[in-house]
Amino acid sequence: MAQKSYNALVYEGNKKFDAKEYEASSSKYLEAIAEKNGNYTAHYNLGNALFKSKKYEEATAEYEKATKLTKSKYEKAAAIYNQGNVQMQSNHPDKAAELYKKALKQDPYNEAIRKNYEIAMLKDKEKKDKQKQKQNKGKGGDQDQKNKDDSEKGSQKKEQQDGKGDNQKGNDQGKPNQPKKEENKIPEEAEKMILRDIENREKETARRILNKKANSMPQSNEKDW
């Protein structure tokens, strides 16, 4: 009775799966597993239903269980192959290629597995090339920025050096010439006398100006009629 119930539940699950009712089919497969846990078919089919529902981690767990529950190389290959499909959907072509390769060891003449293995290898190469290009581009950008910074620093340094040279040159040009030593220098006593005479004349001129201002009368504000 238990065997019949298990087979009936798997059958119902398969019908739901064919109708693309993946949640309903998963429920039937789980019921079948509850009836008979150690059976390859229910775990493998449950993995397929979960895969269609995009529950990739749960699907992988079921495929791994199915692999351990059979001695058939073809059944093992199918479960491992579907694990590779999960990795491809998860954008891990390198892991997928390893799983396809492992599946090929179980079923070396399976063209579907071989084809997917080649596709996974190509996808992995493309992914690595893009990552490499991105890294090189990043390094190139950093190097360009470094070269730009170095160039700017070099220009600033040159400008500072040029400015310093111009300032030094300007200082030399603007520096007053040192007065030459006069051969015919006025005697010190004569120079003092001249200065005293100039000072006395300035005082006299200032006195006259003050007296003139003191004696001057302001302009009348009255109108002439």
C-alpha positions as CSV (number, residue, x, y, z in Angstrom):
1,M,0.0,0.0,0.0
2,A,2.9,2.4,0.8
3,Q,4.6,1.6,-2.5
4,K,1.3,2.3,-4.3
5,S,0.8,5.6,-2.5
6,Y,4.4,6.7,-3.3
7,N,4.0,5.9,-7.0
8,A,0.6,7.6,-7.1
9,L,2.0,10.8,-5.5
10,V,5.0,10.9,-7.9
11,Y,2.6,10.4,-10.8
12,E,0.4,13.3,-9.6
13,G,3.4,15.4,-9.1
14,N,4.5,14.7,-12.7
15,K,1.1,15.7,-14.0
16,K,1.3,19.0,-12.1
17,F,4.9,19.5,-13.4
18,D,3.8,18.9,-17.0
19,A,1.0,21.5,-16.5
20,K,3.7,24.0,-15.3
21,E,2.2,24.0,-11.8
22,Y,5.5,23.8,-10.1
23,E,4.5,24.7,-6.6
24,A,1.7,22.0,-6.7
25,S,4.1,19.4,-8.1
26,S,6.7,20.2,-5.4
27,S,4.0,19.5,-2.8
28,K,3.2,16.1,-4.3
29,Y,6.9,15.1,-4.5
30,L,7.3,16.1,-0.8
31,E,4.4,13.9,0.1
32,A,5.9,11.1,-1.8
33,I,9.2,11.6,0.0
34,A,7.4,11.5,3.3
35,E,6.0,8.1,2.3
36,K,9.4,6.8,1.0
37,N,12.3,9.0,1.7
38,G,15.2,6.9,0.3
39,N,14.1,7.0,-3.4
40,Y,15.9,8.7,-6.2
41,T,13.0,9.6,-8.4
42,A,11.0,11.8,-5.9
43,H,14.1,13.8,-4.9
44,Y,15.3,14.2,-8.5
45,N,11.8,15.3,-9.6
46,L,11.5,17.7,-6.7
47,G,14.8,19.2,-7.7
48,N,13.4,19.8,-11.1
49,A,10.2,21.5,-9.8
50,L,12.3,23.7,-7.5
51,F,14.6,24.6,-10.4
52,K,11.6,25.7,-12.4
53,S,10.5,27.8,-9.5
54,K,14.0,29.4,-9.4
55,K,14.7,28.1,-6.0
56,Y,18.2,27.1,-7.0
57,E,19.7,26.4,-3.6
58,E,16.9,24.0,-2.6
59,A,17.0,22.4,-6.0
60,T,20.8,21.7,-5.7
61,A,20.2,20.1,-2.3
62,E,17.6,17.7,-3.8
63,Y,19.9,16.8,-6.7
64,E,22.7,16.1,-4.3
65,K,20.4,13.8,-2.3
66,A,19.3,12.1,-5.5
67,T,22.9,11.4,-6.6
68,K,23.5,9.5,-3.4
69,L,20.3,7.5,-3.7
70,T,21.2,5.7,-6.9
71,K,23.9,3.4,-8.3
72,S,23.0,4.0,-11.9
73,K,25.6,6.1,-13.7
74,Y,23.0,7.6,-16.0
75,E,20.8,8.7,-13.1
76,K,23.9,10.1,-11.3
77,A,24.9,11.9,-14.5
78,A,21.4,13.4,-14.8
79,A,21.4,14.8,-11.2
80,I,24.9,16.2,-11.6
81,Y,24.1,17.7,-15.0
82,N,21.1,19.5,-13.5
83,Q,23.4,20.8,-10.7
84,G,25.5,22.3,-13.5
85,N,22.3,23.9,-14.9
86,V,21.7,25.5,-11.6
87,Q,25.2,27.1,-11.6
88,M,24.7,28.4,-15.1
89,Q,21.5,30.1,-14.1
90,S,23.3,31.5,-11.1
91,N,26.0,33.0,-13.4
92,H,28.8,30.6,-12.3
93,P,29.9,29.1,-15.5
94,D,33.2,27.9,-14.0
95,K,31.3,25.8,-11.4
96,A,28.9,24.6,-14.1
97,A,31.7,23.4,-16.3
98,E,33.2,21.4,-13.5
99,L,29.8,19.7,-12.8
100,Y,29.2,19.0,-16.5
101,K,32.7,17.5,-16.7
102,K,31.8,15.3,-13.7
103,A,28.6,14.3,-15.3
104,L,30.4,13.3,-18.5
105,K,32.5,10.9,-16.5
106,Q,29.3,9.1,-15.6
107,D,27.8,9.3,-19.1
108,P,30.7,10.2,-21.6
109,Y,28.6,9.8,-24.8
110,N,25.8,12.2,-23.7
111,E,25.8,14.9,-26.3
112,A,23.6,17.3,-24.3
113,I,26.0,17.2,-21.4
114,R,29.0,17.7,-23.7
115,K,27.4,20.6,-25.5
116,N,26.6,22.4,-22.2
117,Y,30.1,21.7,-21.0
118,E,31.5,23.6,-24.1
119,I,29.0,26.4,-23.6
120,A,30.0,26.7,-19.9
121,M,33.7,26.9,-20.9
122,L,33.0,29.6,-23.4
123,K,30.9,31.6,-20.9
124,D,33.6,31.3,-18.2
125,K,36.2,32.6,-20.7
126,E,34.1,35.5,-21.6
127,K,33.4,36.4,-18.0
128,K,37.1,36.2,-17.1
129,D,38.0,38.3,-20.1
130,K,35.5,41.0,-19.2
131,Q,36.8,41.0,-15.6
132,K,40.4,41.3,-16.8
133,Q,39.4,44.2,-19.2
134,K,37.7,46.0,-16.3
135,Q,40.7,45.6,-14.1
136,N,43.0,46.8,-16.8
137,K,40.8,49.7,-17.5
138,G,40.7,50.6,-13.8
139,K,44.5,50.3,-13.6
140,G,44.8,52.4,-16.8
141,G,42.6,55.1,-15.3
142,D,44.6,55.1,-12.1
143,Q,47.8,55.4,-14.1
144,D,46.4,58.2,-16.3
145,Q,45.4,60.1,-13.2
146,K,48.8,59.5,-11.7
147,N,50.5,60.7,-14.9
148,K,48.2,63.8,-14.9
149,D,49.0,64.5,-11.2
150,D,52.7,64.1,-11.9
151,S,52.4,66.4,-14.9
152,E,50.6,69.0,-12.9
153,K,53.2,68.8,-10.1
154,G,56.0,69.1,-12.7
155,S,54.3,72.1,-14.3
156,Q,53.8,73.8,-10.9
157,K,57.4,73.1,-9.9
158,K,58.7,74.5,-13.2
159,E,56.5,77.6,-12.7
160,Q,57.8,78.1,-9.2
161,Q,61.4,77.7,-10.5
162,D,60.8,80.1,-13.4
163,G,59.1,82.6,-11.1
164,K,62.0,82.4,-8.6
165,G,64.4,83.0,-11.5
166,D,62.4,85.9,-12.7
167,N,62.2,87.4,-9.2
168,Q,65.9,86.9,-8.7
169,K,66.5,88.5,-12.1
170,G,64.1,91.3,-11.4
171,N,65.8,91.9,-8.0
172,D,69.1,92.2,-9.8
173,Q,67.7,94.5,-12.4
174,G,65.8,96.6,-9.9
175,K,68.6,96.8,-7.4
176,P,69.9,100.4,-7.3
177,N,73.4,100.9,-8.5
178,Q,75.8,101.6,-5.7
179,P,76.8,105.2,-5.8
180,K,80.3,105.7,-7.0
181,K,82.7,107.2,-4.7
182,E,83.0,110.9,-5.6
183,E,86.5,112.0,-6.2
184,N,85.7,115.8,-5.6
185,K,83.8,115.6,-2.3
186,I,82.7,118.9,-0.7
187,P,84.5,119.5,2.6
188,E,82.4,118.7,5.6
189,E,82.5,122.2,7.1
190,A,81.5,123.8,3.8
191,E,78.6,121.4,3.5
192,K,77.4,122.3,7.0
193,M,77.5,126.0,6.2
194,I,75.4,125.5,3.0
195,L,72.8,123.5,4.9
196,R,72.6,126.2,7.6
197,D,72.1,128.9,5.0
198,I,69.3,126.9,3.3
199,E,67.6,126.4,6.6
200,N,67.8,130.1,7.5
201,R,66.3,131.1,4.2
202,E,63.5,128.6,4.6
203,K,62.7,130.0,8.0
204,E,62.6,133.6,6.6
205,T,60.3,132.6,3.8
206,A,58.0,130.9,6.3
207,R,58.0,134.0,8.5
208,R,57.0,136.2,5.6
209,I,54.1,133.9,4.6
210,L,52.8,133.9,8.1
211,N,53.0,137.7,8.4
212,K,51.2,138.2,5.1
213,K,48.4,135.9,6.2
214,A,48.1,137.7,9.5
215,N,47.8,141.2,7.8
216,S,45.5,140.2,5.1
217,M,41.8,141.2,5.4
218,P,39.0,138.7,4.5
219,Q,36.9,139.4,1.4
220,S,33.6,141.4,2.0
221,N,30.4,139.4,1.6
222,E,28.4,142.5,0.8
223,K,27.2,143.0,-2.8
224,D,28.2,146.0,-4.9
225,W,25.0,148.0,-5.9
